[in-house]
Structures are given as structure tokens and as C-alpha cells.
Amino acid sequence: KYHMTIDLKTVKKISKLARISVDSEKAKKLENDLNSIFEFIEKLNQLDTSKSEPLTSVVDAKLQLRKDEIKSKNIRDQILKNSPDENKDFFVVPKVVE
């Protein structure tokens, strides 16, 4: 049986890698919190799930389908009113790809 624990040195290393500033007091609390989480995971690992069906959700609901239809027609002029440059027939956006 493998029992994972995190020590103070590991907490400080993780916080450094994540670029999170952690003082000694907070690091000690994180160490305790993370070890509590690992203890809970160990309890979950002991459960027999061989007879359990996999779930995608705990709610037994089906996705409601609707007809794919256009609800707004001929609203081009209304949309272009939102353009910062009212004299254009299009929107200019900043370049995002080199």
C-alpha cells in the first residue's frame, strides 16, 4: 500500500514553480491541507467500484434538443451600428496571429 504525503520542502517547491508567494505559516497550513486531501483520496481508493457504472453526471437528465432555426433576419445594419467606425461595412479587430 502506497501512502503519499507532502512535506514542507515540497510545498515550498510547488509554490515556487507556481510562482505563488507563500510564507512559512501559510506553507505549513498548505502542507496539512494537502495531506488531508491525500488521506481522503486514499479512502476513496479503498472503495470497491467494480459493480458501479461510470457516470458522466450525477443527474439522470437527457440533453433537450431544439430545432436549429434563424431567429433574427436582416439585422446587418443594426449590428454595424456597434462598429466604432460608422463609415465601414465591417469591424476592424487587432491582429492576433503573426
C-alpha positions in Angstrom: 0.0 0.0 0.0 1.4 3.4 -1.0 0.6 6.4 1.1 1.5 9.7 -0.4 2.5 12.6 1.8 3.8 16.1 1.1 6.4 17.7 3.3 7.1 21.4 3.8 10.0 21.3 1.3 7.7 20.0 -1.4 5.1 22.7 -0.6 7.7 25.4 -1.0 9.0 23.9 -4.2 5.5 23.7 -5.7 4.7 27.3 -4.7 7.9 28.4 -6.3 7.1 26.6 -9.5 3.6 28.0 -9.5 5.0 31.5 -8.8 2.9 31.8 -5.6 4.3 33.7 -2.7 3.9 31.5 0.4 5.3 32.4 3.8 6.3 29.7 6.4 3.0 29.9 8.2 0.9 29.5 5.1 3.2 26.8 3.8 2.6 24.8 7.0 -1.2 25.1 6.6 -0.9 24.1 2.9 1.1 21.0 3.9 -1.6 20.0 6.4 -4.4 20.7 3.8 -2.7 18.8 1.0 -2.0 15.8 3.3 -5.7 15.8 4.4 -6.7 15.7 0.7 -4.3 12.8 0.0 -5.7 10.9 3.0 -9.2 11.3 1.6 -8.0 10.1 -1.8 -6.6 7.0 -0.1 -10.0 6.3 1.4 -11.6 6.6 -2.0 -9.1 4.2 -3.5 -10.2 1.6 -1.0 -13.8 1.6 -2.2 -15.0 -1.3 -4.3 -16.3 0.3 -7.5 -16.2 -2.9 -9.6 -20.0 -3.0 -9.7 -20.6 0.7 -10.3 -21.5 2.0 -13.7 -19.4 5.0 -15.0 -21.3 8.3 -14.9 -20.9 11.5 -16.9 -23.2 13.3 -14.4 -25.0 12.6 -11.1 -28.2 13.9 -12.6 -30.1 11.5 -14.8 -31.1 14.0 -17.5 -31.1 14.0 -21.2 -30.0 16.9 -23.3 -33.0 18.7 -24.7 -32.7 19.2 -28.5 -34.3 22.2 -30.3 -34.9 23.0 -33.9 -31.9 24.9 -35.4 -33.5 27.9 -36.8 -32.6 31.5 -37.5 -34.4 33.9 -35.2 -33.1 37.3 -36.4 -33.1 38.2 -40.1 -31.8 41.2 -41.9 -30.1 42.8 -38.9 -26.8 43.6 -40.6 -27.4 47.4 -40.2 -28.2 47.0 -36.5 -25.0 45.1 -36.0 -22.9 47.6 -37.9 -24.2 50.4 -35.7 -22.0 48.9 -33.0 -18.9 49.4 -35.1 -16.5 52.2 -33.8 -16.1 53.4 -37.4 -19.7 54.1 -38.7 -18.5 54.5 -42.3 -17.3 50.9 -42.7 -19.2 47.8 -43.7 -17.1 45.7 -41.3 -15.4 45.5 -37.9 -11.6 46.0 -37.6 -10.1 43.9 -34.8 -6.5 43.8 -33.5 -4.2 41.3 -35.2 -3.9 38.2 -33.0 -1.8 35.9 -35.2 1.6 36.6 -36.5 
